Amino acid sequence: MSKLPLLTGKELISFLKTLGFIEKRQKGSHVFLSHKDGRSTVVPVHSGETIGRGLLSKILTDIEITKEEFSKLIK
């Protein structure tokens, strides 16, 4: 299995929007996104920082996408 790529919060939000997620609200640096089928997640946006692989793995679990599917879709 390959390592997950390092993405910034803004890059991850852009990716999630291509999957049909929309920004519901923001509290501080945390953006809440949801999908019309009920899936939702929170993405922190800190300028100049990448999302850690552990947090990215948790977000993928929230949106019900496997790491392999994510790797194929992100390319």
C-alpha positions in Angstrom: 0.0 0.0 0.0 1.3 3.4 -0.9 1.6 6.4 1.5 -1.1 9.0 1.5 -0.1 12.2 -0.2 0.4 15.4 1.8 -2.2 18.0 1.1 -3.0 21.4 2.5 -6.5 22.0 3.9 -7.5 24.1 0.9 -6.3 21.3 -1.5 -8.3 18.7 0.4 -11.4 20.9 0.4 -11.1 21.4 -3.4 -10.9 17.7 -3.8 -13.9 17.1 -1.6 -15.9 19.6 -3.6 -15.2 17.6 -6.8 -16.8 14.6 -5.0 -20.0 16.7 -4.3 -19.3 17.9 -0.8 -20.3 21.5 0.0 -19.1 23.8 2.7 -21.8 24.1 5.4 -20.1 26.4 7.8 -16.7 27.4 9.3 -15.7 27.9 12.9 -12.3 29.5 13.2 -9.9 27.5 11.0 -12.2 24.4 10.8 -14.4 24.0 7.7 -17.4 21.7 8.0 -18.4 19.9 4.8 -21.3 17.7 4.0 -22.7 15.6 1.1 -26.3 15.3 0.2 -26.2 11.6 1.0 -25.4 12.4 4.7 -21.6 12.0 4.8 -19.8 14.8 6.6 -16.4 15.8 7.8 -14.3 18.6 9.2 -11.1 19.9 7.6 -8.7 22.3 9.4 -7.2 25.1 7.2 -4.0 26.4 8.6 -1.9 28.4 6.1 1.4 26.7 5.2 0.6 23.5 6.9 -0.3 20.1 5.5 -2.9 17.7 6.8 -1.2 14.9 8.7 -1.5 11.4 7.3 -3.4 10.2 10.4 -6.0 13.0 10.1 -6.3 12.4 6.4 -7.0 8.8 7.1 -9.7 9.8 9.6 -11.3 12.2 7.0 -11.3 9.4 4.4 -13.1 7.1 7.0 -15.7 9.9 7.5 -16.4 10.3 3.8 -16.3 6.5 3.3 -13.5 6.3 0.7 -10.7 3.8 1.0 -7.1 4.9 0.8 -6.7 3.1 -2.5 -9.7 4.9 -4.0 -8.4 8.2 -2.8 -5.0 7.6 -4.3 -6.6 6.9 -7.7 -9.0 9.9 -7.5 -6.4 12.4 -6.4 -4.1 11.9 -9.4 
